[in-house]
Amino acid sequence: MEYKLAKQLKDAGFPRDKCSMIWKTGNAGFSIDSPLKFPTLEELIDACEGKMYLLIHGLNIWSATGCEDDELFSAKTPIEAVAKLWLELNKK
């Protein structure tokens, strides 16, 4: 998962206690003193609370969509596609 997307999840309130992975590579704005946690694919799917309808792979891209929406959230990896869907489902 890209640092920027992990930061968006954190800023949007994704529960840190539901995250088991830690961002370990150095990036602009990243400090070893304050590691950024991010969820696994399974943790993201669970956090969508049954509102994820479909996760598909085709032509080197992954797409996720919710139950109440036809919009596809696409990315290079399944975790990033579901993260984008979670962000949409949890807009404040």
MDTraj code that builds the backbone (N, CA, C; nanometers):
import mdtraj as md
import numpy as np

residues = "MET GLU TYR LYS LEU ALA LYS GLN LEU LYS ASP ALA GLY PHE PRO ARG ASP LYS CYS SER MET ILE TRP LYS THR GLY ASN ALA GLY PHE SER ILE ASP SER PRO LEU LYS PHE PRO THR LEU GLU GLU LEU ILE ASP ALA CYS GLU GLY LYS MET TYR LEU LEU ILE HIS GLY LEU ASN ILE TRP SER ALA THR GLY CYS GLU ASP ASP GLU LEU PHE SER ALA LYS THR PRO ILE GLU ALA VAL ALA LYS LEU TRP LEU GLU LEU ASN LYS LYS".split()
xyz = np.array([
    [0.0853, -0.1173, 0.0000],
    [0.0000, 0.0000, 0.0000],
    [0.0897, 0.1233, 0.0000],
    [0.0537, 0.2201, -0.0798],
    [0.1299, 0.3445, -0.0842],
    [0.1115, 0.4231, 0.0443],
    [0.2157, 0.4951, 0.0839],
    [0.2128, 0.5744, 0.2068],
    [0.0969, 0.6734, 0.2067],
    [0.0751, 0.7399, 0.0943],
    [-0.0301, 0.8417, 0.0852],
    [-0.1680, 0.7815, 0.1169],
    [-0.1961, 0.6632, 0.0650],
    [-0.3248, 0.5984, 0.0890],
    [-0.3361, 0.5525, 0.2347],
    [-0.2279, 0.5002, 0.2910],
    [-0.2288, 0.4615, 0.4320],
    [-0.2551, 0.5825, 0.5206],
    [-0.1984, 0.6961, 0.4847],
    [-0.2203, 0.8205, 0.5605],
    [-0.3653, 0.8661, 0.5477],
    [-0.4234, 0.8529, 0.4285],
    [-0.5644, 0.8895, 0.4097],
    [-0.6546, 0.8031, 0.4986],
    [-0.6252, 0.6739, 0.5081],
    [-0.7030, 0.5855, 0.5951],
    [-0.6933, 0.6323, 0.7395],
    [-0.5727, 0.6631, 0.7839],
    [-0.5526, 0.7100, 0.9210],
    [-0.6309, 0.8382, 0.9451],
    [-0.6176, 0.9338, 0.8523],
    [-0.6842, 1.0641, 0.8667],
    [-0.8362, 1.0517, 0.8631],
    [-0.8866, 0.9493, 0.7921],
    [-1.0317, 0.9291, 0.7823],
    [-1.0867, 0.8519, 0.9021],
    [-0.9982, 0.8093, 0.9917],
    [-1.0442, 0.7426, 1.1122],
    [-1.0465, 0.5920, 1.1083],
    [-0.9728, 0.5301, 1.0146],
    [-0.9692, 0.3839, 1.0136],
    [-0.9131, 0.3391, 1.1477],
    [-0.9810, 0.2474, 1.2143],
    [-0.9388, 0.2058, 1.3490],
    [-0.7976, 0.1467, 1.3503],
    [-0.7089, 0.2096, 1.4239],
    [-0.5695, 0.1622, 1.4321],
    [-0.5617, 0.0239, 1.4959],
    [-0.6583, -0.0086, 1.5809],
    [-0.6550, -0.1405, 1.6434],
    [-0.6917, -0.2513, 1.5455],
    [-0.7430, -0.2133, 1.4278],
    [-0.7761, -0.3122, 1.3245],
    [-0.6636, -0.3241, 1.2220],
    [-0.5487, -0.2639, 1.2510],
    [-0.4364, -0.2656, 1.1585],
    [-0.3248, -0.3531, 1.2133],
    [-0.2787, -0.4459, 1.1326],
    [-0.1720, -0.5332, 1.1791],
    [-0.0406, -0.5109, 1.1060],
    [-0.0406, -0.4288, 1.0037],
    [0.0817, -0.4023, 0.9274],
    [0.1342, -0.2634, 0.9637],
    [0.2663, -0.2459, 0.9581],
    [0.3275, -0.1164, 0.9891],
    [0.4110, -0.0719, 0.8705],
    [0.3940, 0.0556, 0.8321],
    [0.4707, 0.1137, 0.7227],
    [0.6155, 0.1234, 0.7681],
    [0.7077, 0.0616, 0.6966],
    [0.8451, 0.0557, 0.7430],
    [0.9447, 0.1296, 0.6558],
    [0.9088, 0.1658, 0.5355],
    [1.0053, 0.2331, 0.4491],
    [1.0004, 0.3826, 0.4712],
    [1.1113, 0.4484, 0.4487],
    [1.1187, 0.5930, 0.4672],
    [1.0513, 0.6669, 0.3532],
    [0.9715, 0.7640, 0.3860],
    [0.9038, 0.8491, 0.2886],
    [0.9019, 0.9898, 0.3436],
    [0.8742, 1.0856, 0.2583],
    [0.8622, 1.2233, 0.3039],
    [0.7552, 1.2313, 0.4112],
    [0.7878, 1.2897, 0.5236],
    [0.6907, 1.3043, 0.6305],
    [0.6793, 1.1826, 0.7202],
    [0.7560, 1.0788, 0.6929],
    [0.7486, 0.9573, 0.7738],
    [0.8572, 0.9593, 0.8797],
    [0.8213, 0.9258, 1.0005],
    [0.9162, 0.9233, 1.1107],
    [0.9141, 0.7857, 1.1752],
    [1.0300, 0.7308, 1.2004],
    [1.0386, 0.6012, 1.2669],
    [0.9751, 0.6098, 1.4054],
    [0.9783, 0.7285, 1.4670],
    [0.9211, 0.7463, 1.6001],
    [0.7694, 0.7350, 1.6006],
    [0.7054, 0.7565, 1.4865],
    [0.5593, 0.7467, 1.4800],
    [0.5199, 0.6617, 1.3596],
    [0.5356, 0.5296, 1.3712],
    [0.5047, 0.4416, 1.2579],
    [0.3583, 0.4503, 1.2174],
    [0.3346, 0.4361, 1.0903],
    [0.1995, 0.4425, 1.0366],
    [0.1492, 0.3003, 1.0168],
    [0.0416, 0.2661, 1.0837],
    [-0.0170, 0.1336, 1.0682],
    [-0.1135, 0.1343, 0.9506],
    [-0.1246, 0.0212, 0.8832],
    [-0.2239, 0.0073, 0.7775],
    [-0.2798, -0.1343, 0.7798],
    [-0.4032, -0.1504, 0.7325],
    [-0.4707, -0.2806, 0.7405],
    [-0.4298, -0.3766, 0.6297],
    [-0.4527, -0.5044, 0.6570],
    [-0.4387, -0.6066, 0.5539],
    [-0.5658, -0.6043, 0.4684],
    [-0.5663, -0.6792, 0.3605],
    [-0.6848, -0.6882, 0.2762],
    [-0.8028, -0.7419, 0.3557],
    [-0.7805, -0.8449, 0.4338],
    [-0.8880, -0.9045, 0.5130],
    [-0.9452, -0.8046, 0.6132],
    [-0.8582, -0.7263, 0.6765],
    [-0.9032, -0.6262, 0.7732],
    [-0.9859, -0.5170, 0.7054],
    [-0.9462, -0.4777, 0.5845],
    [-1.0221, -0.3774, 0.5102],
    [-1.1600, -0.4293, 0.4711],
    [-1.1653, -0.5514, 0.4204],
    [-1.2937, -0.6101, 0.3803],
    [-1.3865, -0.6169, 0.5012],
    [-1.3342, -0.6617, 0.6134],
    [-1.4135, -0.6698, 0.7358],
    [-1.4626, -0.5318, 0.7791],
    [-1.3780, -0.4309, 0.7653],
    [-1.4143, -0.2947, 0.8060],
    [-1.5227, -0.2344, 0.7159],
    [-1.5405, -0.2882, 0.5963],
    [-1.6478, -0.2395, 0.5076],
    [-1.7848, -0.2837, 0.5577],
    [-1.7875, -0.3698, 0.6589],
    [-1.9093, -0.4109, 0.7284],
    [-2.0219, -0.4573, 0.6358],
    [-1.9872, -0.5439, 0.5416],
    [-2.0872, -0.6006, 0.4526],
    [-2.1332, -0.5082, 0.3404],
    [-2.0714, -0.3915, 0.3270],
    [-2.1118, -0.2957, 0.2239],
    [-2.0304, -0.3105, 0.0955],
    [-1.9310, -0.4004, 0.0956],
    [-1.8552, -0.4264, -0.0264],
    [-1.9301, -0.5321, -0.1052],
    [-1.9512, -0.5061, -0.2327],
    [-2.0268, -0.5980, -0.3157],
    [-1.9358, -0.6883, -0.3979],
    [-1.8297, -0.6306, -0.4536],
    [-1.7514, -0.7048, -0.5511],
    [-1.6071, -0.6579, -0.5515],
    [-1.5154, -0.7523, -0.5660],
    [-1.3732, -0.7238, -0.5873],
    [-1.3311, -0.8068, -0.7069],
    [-1.2886, -0.7408, -0.8122],
    [-1.2539, -0.8125, -0.9360],
    [-1.1159, -0.7722, -0.9853],
    [-1.0562, -0.8611, -1.0642],
    [-0.9258, -0.8349, -1.1240],
    [-0.9367, -0.8530, -1.2743],
    [-0.8881, -0.7552, -1.3462],
    [-0.8896, -0.7661, -1.4909],
    [-0.7957, -0.6663, -1.5548],
    [-0.7259, -0.7072, -1.6565],
    [-0.6349, -0.6204, -1.7302],
    [-0.5380, -0.5454, -1.6397],
    [-0.4761, -0.6203, -1.5485],
    [-0.3746, -0.5668, -1.4577],
    [-0.4254, -0.4597, -1.3619],
    [-0.5535, -0.4604, -1.3322],
    [-0.6094, -0.3650, -1.2371],
    [-0.7143, -0.4333, -1.1509],
    [-0.7202, -0.3940, -1.0248],
    [-0.8202, -0.4450, -0.9315],
    [-0.9257, -0.3388, -0.9120],
    [-1.0511, -0.3808, -0.8991],
    [-1.1606, -0.2871, -0.8763],
    [-1.2527, -0.3408, -0.7675],
    [-1.2981, -0.2495, -0.6830],
    [-1.3920, -0.2834, -0.5759],
    [-1.5128, -0.1920, -0.5884],
    [-1.6293, -0.2443, -0.5534],
    [-1.7505, -0.1638, -0.5564],
    [-1.8361, -0.1987, -0.4345],
    [-1.9189, -0.1021, -0.3964],
    [-2.0070, -0.1219, -0.2817],
    [-2.1444, -0.1683, -0.3237],
    [-2.2250, -0.2056, -0.2260],
    [-2.3597, -0.2564, -0.2512],
    [-2.4552, -0.1489, -0.3019],
    [-2.4383, -0.0258, -0.2573],
    [-2.5331, 0.0809, -0.2895],
    [-2.4843, 0.1716, -0.4012],
    [-2.3810, 0.1321, -0.4724],
    [-2.3174, 0.2228, -0.5667],
    [-2.2656, 0.1441, -0.6869],
    [-2.2688, 0.2038, -0.8028],
    [-2.2123, 0.1409, -0.9216],
    [-2.0695, 0.1862, -0.9471],
    [-2.0187, 0.2793, -0.8655],
    [-1.8846, 0.3327, -0.8857],
    [-1.7793, 0.2272, -0.8526],
    [-1.6813, 0.2132, -0.9423],
    [-1.5702, 0.1218, -0.9200],
    [-1.4515, 0.2005, -0.8667],
    [-1.3854, 0.1458, -0.7667],
    [-1.2652, 0.2057, -0.7121],
    [-1.1501, 0.1159, -0.7536],
    [-1.0651, 0.1670, -0.8415],
    [-0.9626, 0.0846, -0.9047],
    [-0.8229, 0.1211, -0.8571],
    [-0.7354, 0.0196, -0.8580],
    [-0.5962, 0.0381, -0.8181],
    [-0.5133, -0.0786, -0.8700],
    [-0.3828, -0.0688, -0.8509],
    [-0.2926, -0.1747, -0.8962],
    [-0.3006, -0.2996, -0.8090],
    [-0.3436, -0.2833, -0.6842],
    [-0.3510, -0.3978, -0.5935],
    [-0.4910, -0.4075, -0.5328],
    [-0.5316, -0.5260, -0.4882],
    [-0.6644, -0.5396, -0.4278],
    [-0.6770, -0.4600, -0.2979],
    [-0.5697, -0.4538, -0.2189],
    [-0.5765, -0.3808, -0.0923],
    [-0.6011, -0.2315, -0.1151],
    [-0.5402, -0.1754, -0.2194],
    [-0.5599, -0.0334, -0.2485],
    [-0.7001, -0.0074, -0.3028],
    [-0.7534, -0.0984, -0.3830],
    [-0.8895, -0.0816, -0.4351],
    [-0.9915, -0.0833, -0.3217],
    [-0.9767, -0.1778, -0.2279],
    [-1.0704, -0.1864, -0.1155],
    [-1.0497, -0.0688, -0.0198],
    [-0.9270, -0.0224, -0.0043],
    [-0.9013, 0.0958, 0.0791],
    [-0.9741, 0.2174, 0.0227],
    [-0.9706, 0.2346, -0.1081],
    [-1.0423, 0.3466, -0.1713],
    [-1.1930, 0.3334, -0.1508],
    [-1.2444, 0.2114, -0.1598],
    [-1.3866, 0.1888, -0.1342],
    [-1.4189, 0.2237, 0.0108],
    [-1.3365, 0.1797, 0.1064],
    [-1.3614, 0.2100, 0.2476],
    [-1.3629, 0.3612, 0.2693],
    [-1.2717, 0.4323, 0.2070],
    [-1.2680, 0.5777, 0.2204],
    [-1.3996, 0.6397, 0.1704],
    [-1.4492, 0.5896, 0.0597],
    [-1.5760, 0.6407, 0.0050],
    [-1.6929, 0.6083, 0.0991],
    [-1.6939, 0.4879, 0.1521],
    [-1.8035, 0.4476, 0.2421],
    [-1.8014, 0.5248, 0.3734],
    [-1.6859, 0.5802, 0.4080],
    [-1.6701, 0.6473, 0.5373],
    [-1.6387, 0.7948, 0.5242],
    [-1.6851, 0.8553, 0.4185],
    [-1.6690, 1.0011, 0.4030],
    [-1.7388, 1.0723, 0.5173],
    [-1.6755, 1.1755, 0.5671],
    [-1.7364, 1.2519, 0.6767],
    [-1.7981, 1.3800, 0.6264],
])
top = md.Topology()
chain = top.add_chain()
for i, resn in enumerate(residues, 1):
    res = top.add_residue(resn, chain, resSeq=i)
    for name in ("N", "CA", "C"):
        top.add_atom(name, md.element.get_by_symbol(name[0]), res)
traj = md.Trajectory(xyz[None], top)
